[in-house]
């Protein structure tokens, strides 16, 4: 799939949840590719993995009803709340750090706030990643062995 085909797919009914979900809608600040498309390893049978970040609404913040993430399994899409992504990025979580290092064309949507987050991505990289990535690698190795 080309980037234009991917962007067109996001406008289909299958991805209506991005526009209609109570936590998402106008609150999305970043949408990017994940999986094989993000790594340039996609092939004709590759699925589309979408990752993103959304701000909490004013009422969620004021009432303490923040969400952690919205997962849509059929489309393999995960949208993290801003607070959750900051926590995960601060601990150098490998599944989320990749969102900070996509090719520019792999960002499907980027608001001004999303761009500011990317402009400050160095704030999240630290020596913690040695432990985070080593632990992630070991867990993946154990999964393959089992």
NORVEN-V518474 format. One line per field, one symbol per residue. psi: psi as a letter, one per 20 degrees, with the letter a starting at -180 (. if undefined). A space follows every 10 residues. Layout:
psi = ???
//
This chain:
psi = prghhghhhi irhhjhhhhi phiddjipip prqabhhhjk jqahjqropp qapqqqrghg ghiklqqgqp pnghjlppoq qggghggghh jlphhhhhhi kqqhiiohpo rhgghhghhk hhhipaihhg gghggggghh ghghh.
//
